[in-house]
Each structure stands twice: as C-alpha cells, then as structure tokens.
Amino acid sequence: MRDSIILETINLHKVYKMPDAADVHVLKGIDMQIREGEIVTILGPSGVGKSTLLHVIGALDRPTQGSVKIDGHDLSQLDDDRLALFRNKTVGFVFQFHHLLPEFTALENVMMPGMIGAAGQTDLRAKSLNLLAQVGLEHRAHHRPQELSGGEQQRVAVARAMVNRPRLILADEPSGNLDVHTAESLHELLWSISRDFKQTLVIVTHNQELSRQADRYIELYDGKIKTNQIKKH
C-alpha cells in the first residue's frame, strides 16, 4: 500500500434546505483521509449520512461547507463542467441498484463512461471486452440488462466503473440486493480488482462480514465520525 493521501475531507457539512420544515443537517464536520490503495468501508445505521457522504466525496453533490480533495485537487475550485470531467476520469461508481441502461448491451453499458469521456472507440471496445472477461461475463457481452441475473448486472456495473481506470472506486451497498452466495462472489471480485489494479476502494455497507475484510472502517453516527482508523486483522 502506498503512503500518499488520495482522498481527504475537511470539516465537511451537508445541509438540505426543506421548504416547509426545518433544514436537515446530514453531515456535521467530517474530517477523514484515505490512502492510495486502501479498501475502506463506511458503516452505520440507516439515516446517518453514509450515502450522502459517498455522493459528496464522489462529486455527485456539493457540500454545504468544507472541502473534498481527491489526488490533491480541491473539488470546490472546479466549476460544474470541469467537475463533471474530473469525476468521469477519476471516480468510478457501483450502486446498490446497478443503473444499467436497459436499451444497451452489457458491452455498451461498460463502454459508456469512456464514450462520455470521448475515448477512441476501437481501444475502448477492446478494453471493455477485456473488463467483461475479467468479471467473467465475456459470453454475455451482447445481452441486455433484462437478460442478465442480478449478480451479472452488478458485475457489469463493476466493469463499467473500471473502464476509465479511475483513481477511486466508490460503492454504495453494492451487494444489498443480492443473495448471500452472489454477494460473497461480488465482494471477492471487488477485492481482487482493487488489489490487481492497485485502486482505492470505498464501500458503504451494512455487511459486517464485508467490513471485517477491509483494511479499516469508518463508522458514522448522527452525521459525524464515531470510529476511524481501525485496522482490520
């Protein structure tokens, strides 16, 4: 594992303005650092801000206060267009609901982030086919999502997250809708990809067994960090 800090949050707050009710203060001063190559899980009961934190550090949402730095880049200094470009190149996402586009094949779904980033089509197609092979789905490349099982759809989502070789992979309850056996297989895949490609992996999860496999966990409670820097053995 390298020593460089790839992700840092400083006094991170997120407040949602409610038109007919009191504002909802979800994140309340989150300070954390994640090193390059780490596998880190974010734990806590429902409603403590885990997914909100993931969305903010992944540049899908902006904080109300504080800053997020990825690979030394302060995201608050980027306008919306530059932020979208940075996110496309630097961050890969795997969600609980895979969000595959139903009208496209598995291969086309994997290629999508590269197409958005204007990658060359020939190289992108070859890279996407290789990624599908790595997740065990080369034989399903031309099938649409509705023709795939839940586990297969999530494997496509993992390949899609990898296609731009992002510095950071963020996963939000990636196995939440899968049975135990399929979930374990997905976890093994995520771990293998993180180690093989030396990529940083941050996972929001309720799964205690998954958390025990990580390098460490960050536990949230009431929008704040309750536990951090706990090494897993």
C-alpha positions as CSV (number, residue, x, y, z in Angstrom):
1,M,0.0,0.0,0.0
2,R,1.3,3.5,-0.9
3,D,1.6,6.3,1.6
4,S,0.1,9.1,-0.4
5,I,-3.3,10.5,0.5
6,I,-5.8,10.1,-2.4
7,L,-8.9,11.4,-0.6
8,E,-9.3,14.0,2.1
9,T,-12.3,15.7,3.5
10,I,-12.0,18.8,5.7
11,N,-14.9,20.0,8.0
12,L,-17.4,18.5,5.6
13,H,-21.0,19.6,6.1
14,K,-24.2,18.9,4.1
15,V,-27.4,20.6,4.9
16,Y,-30.6,20.1,2.9
17,K,-33.0,23.0,2.8
18,M,-36.6,22.0,3.3
19,P,-39.3,24.4,2.1
20,D,-41.9,23.5,4.7
21,A,-39.8,22.1,7.5
22,A,-36.6,22.5,9.4
23,D,-33.4,22.1,7.5
24,V,-31.8,18.6,7.6
25,H,-28.2,18.7,8.7
26,V,-26.9,15.3,7.4
27,L,-23.1,15.7,7.6
28,K,-21.7,17.5,10.6
29,G,-18.0,18.2,10.1
30,I,-16.4,15.1,8.6
31,D,-12.6,15.0,8.6
32,M,-11.0,11.9,7.1
33,Q,-8.1,10.8,5.0
34,I,-7.9,7.7,2.8
35,R,-4.6,6.5,1.4
36,E,-4.0,5.3,-2.1
37,G,-4.7,1.6,-2.5
38,E,-6.7,1.2,0.7
39,I,-10.0,-0.7,0.9
40,V,-12.2,1.2,3.4
41,T,-15.8,0.5,4.5
42,I,-18.2,3.2,5.8
43,L,-20.6,1.8,8.4
44,G,-23.5,3.0,10.4
45,P,-27.3,2.6,10.8
46,S,-29.7,3.9,8.2
47,G,-30.0,7.7,8.1
48,V,-26.6,8.7,9.5
49,G,-25.3,10.1,6.2
50,K,-23.3,7.2,4.6
51,S,-24.7,7.6,1.1
52,T,-24.7,11.4,1.3
53,L,-21.0,11.2,2.3
54,L,-20.3,9.0,-0.7
55,H,-22.1,11.2,-3.1
56,V,-20.3,14.3,-1.8
57,I,-16.8,12.7,-2.0
58,G,-17.7,11.3,-5.4
59,A,-18.6,14.8,-6.7
60,L,-22.2,13.9,-7.4
61,D,-23.2,16.5,-4.9
62,R,-21.5,19.6,-3.5
63,P,-21.0,20.1,0.3
64,T,-22.7,23.0,2.1
65,Q,-19.4,23.7,3.9
66,G,-15.9,22.3,3.9
67,S,-13.9,20.7,1.2
68,V,-13.1,17.5,-0.6
69,K,-9.7,16.8,-2.1
70,I,-9.1,13.9,-4.5
71,D,-5.5,13.3,-5.6
72,G,-4.6,16.8,-4.4
73,H,-7.4,18.5,-6.4
74,D,-9.8,20.7,-4.3
75,L,-13.2,19.9,-5.9
76,S,-14.7,23.2,-4.6
77,Q,-12.4,25.0,-7.1
78,L,-13.9,23.3,-10.1
79,D,-17.0,24.7,-12.0
80,D,-19.7,22.2,-12.9
81,D,-18.2,21.4,-16.4
82,R,-14.7,20.7,-15.0
83,L,-16.1,18.8,-12.1
84,A,-18.1,16.5,-14.4
85,L,-15.0,15.9,-16.5
86,F,-12.9,15.2,-13.4
87,R,-15.5,12.8,-12.0
88,N,-15.7,10.9,-15.2
89,K,-11.9,10.4,-15.4
90,T,-11.1,10.0,-11.7
91,V,-14.0,8.3,-9.9
92,G,-15.9,5.0,-10.7
93,F,-19.3,4.2,-9.1
94,V,-21.0,1.0,-8.2
95,F,-24.5,1.5,-6.7
96,Q,-26.9,-0.9,-5.0
97,F,-29.2,-0.5,-7.9
98,H,-26.8,-1.0,-10.8
99,H,-28.3,1.8,-13.0
100,L,-27.5,0.0,-16.3
101,L,-29.2,1.5,-19.3
102,P,-31.8,-1.1,-20.4
103,E,-31.7,-0.3,-24.1
104,F,-27.9,-1.0,-24.4
105,T,-26.0,-4.3,-24.2
106,A,-23.6,-5.2,-21.4
107,L,-20.7,-4.2,-23.6
108,E,-22.3,-0.8,-24.5
109,N,-23.0,-0.1,-20.8
110,V,-19.4,-0.8,-19.9
111,M,-18.2,1.5,-22.7
112,M,-20.5,4.4,-21.7
113,P,-18.1,6.3,-19.3
114,G,-15.4,6.1,-21.9
115,M,-17.8,7.4,-24.6
116,I,-18.7,10.3,-22.4
117,G,-15.0,11.0,-22.0
118,A,-14.5,10.9,-25.7
119,A,-12.2,7.8,-25.7
120,G,-11.3,6.2,-29.0
121,Q,-13.9,3.7,-30.0
122,T,-11.6,0.8,-31.1
123,D,-9.5,0.9,-27.9
124,L,-12.5,1.5,-25.7
125,R,-14.3,-1.5,-27.1
126,A,-11.3,-3.8,-26.6
127,K,-10.8,-2.5,-23.1
128,S,-14.4,-3.0,-22.3
129,L,-14.4,-6.6,-23.6
130,N,-11.3,-7.3,-21.6
131,L,-13.0,-6.0,-18.4
132,L,-16.1,-8.1,-19.1
133,A,-13.8,-11.1,-19.4
134,Q,-12.2,-10.2,-16.0
135,V,-15.6,-10.2,-14.3
136,G,-16.5,-13.5,-16.0
137,L,-19.0,-12.1,-18.5
138,E,-17.4,-12.1,-21.9
139,H,-20.0,-14.6,-23.1
140,R,-22.8,-12.1,-22.0
141,A,-21.3,-9.0,-23.7
142,H,-24.2,-8.6,-26.2
143,H,-27.0,-9.3,-23.8
144,R,-29.2,-6.5,-22.4
145,P,-29.6,-6.0,-18.7
146,Q,-33.0,-7.6,-18.5
147,E,-31.4,-10.8,-19.9
148,L,-28.9,-10.9,-17.0
149,S,-29.2,-12.0,-13.4
150,G,-28.9,-9.6,-10.6
151,G,-25.3,-10.7,-9.9
152,E,-24.4,-10.5,-13.5
153,Q,-25.8,-6.9,-13.7
154,Q,-23.7,-5.9,-10.8
155,R,-20.6,-7.4,-12.4
156,V,-21.3,-5.3,-15.5
157,A,-21.6,-2.3,-13.2
158,V,-18.2,-3.1,-11.7
159,A,-16.7,-3.4,-15.2
160,R,-18.3,0.0,-16.1
161,A,-16.8,1.6,-13.0
162,M,-13.4,0.4,-14.1
163,V,-13.4,1.3,-17.7
164,N,-11.7,4.7,-17.4
165,R,-9.1,3.3,-14.9
166,P,-10.3,5.7,-12.2
167,R,-8.1,6.5,-9.2
168,L,-11.0,5.9,-6.8
169,I,-13.9,3.4,-6.8
170,L,-16.9,4.2,-4.7
171,A,-19.5,1.5,-4.0
172,D,-22.9,2.2,-2.2
173,E,-24.3,-1.1,-0.8
174,P,-23.2,-2.9,-4.0
175,S,-24.5,-6.3,-2.7
176,G,-27.6,-5.0,-0.9
177,N,-30.0,-6.7,-3.4
178,L,-28.1,-9.9,-3.9
179,D,-28.4,-13.3,-2.1
180,V,-25.6,-14.4,0.2
181,H,-23.7,-16.5,-2.3
182,T,-23.9,-13.9,-5.0
183,A,-22.9,-11.2,-2.6
184,E,-19.8,-13.0,-1.5
185,S,-18.8,-13.6,-5.1
186,L,-19.2,-9.9,-5.8
187,H,-17.1,-9.0,-2.7
188,E,-14.3,-11.3,-3.9
189,L,-14.5,-9.6,-7.3
190,L,-14.2,-6.1,-5.8
191,W,-11.3,-7.1,-3.6
192,S,-9.5,-8.8,-6.5
193,I,-9.9,-5.8,-8.8
194,S,-8.8,-3.4,-6.1
195,R,-5.6,-5.4,-5.4
196,D,-4.9,-6.2,-9.0
197,F,-5.2,-2.6,-10.3
198,K,-3.9,-1.0,-7.1
199,Q,-7.1,1.1,-6.8
200,T,-8.6,2.7,-3.8
201,L,-12.0,1.3,-2.8
202,V,-14.5,2.9,-0.5
203,I,-17.7,0.9,0.2
204,V,-20.8,2.0,2.1
205,T,-22.3,-1.2,3.6
206,H,-24.3,-2.7,6.4
207,N,-22.5,-6.0,5.9
208,Q,-20.3,-6.7,9.0
209,E,-18.5,-9.6,7.3
210,L,-17.6,-7.4,4.3
211,S,-16.3,-4.7,6.7
212,R,-14.1,-7.2,8.5
213,Q,-12.3,-7.9,5.2
214,A,-11.4,-4.3,4.6
215,D,-8.2,-2.6,5.6
216,R,-10.2,-0.4,8.0
217,Y,-13.6,1.0,8.6
218,I,-15.1,4.5,9.3
219,E,-18.2,4.4,11.4
220,L,-20.7,7.2,11.2
221,Y,-23.3,8.2,13.8
222,D,-25.5,11.3,13.7
223,G,-23.6,12.8,10.8
224,K,-20.2,12.5,12.5
225,I,-17.4,10.1,12.5
226,K,-17.7,7.8,15.6
227,T,-14.8,5.5,14.8
228,N,-12.0,5.8,12.4
229,Q,-8.5,4.4,11.6
230,I,-9.4,1.0,12.9
231,K,-7.2,-1.6,11.3
232,K,-8.7,-5.0,10.4
233,H,-6.9,-8.2,11.2
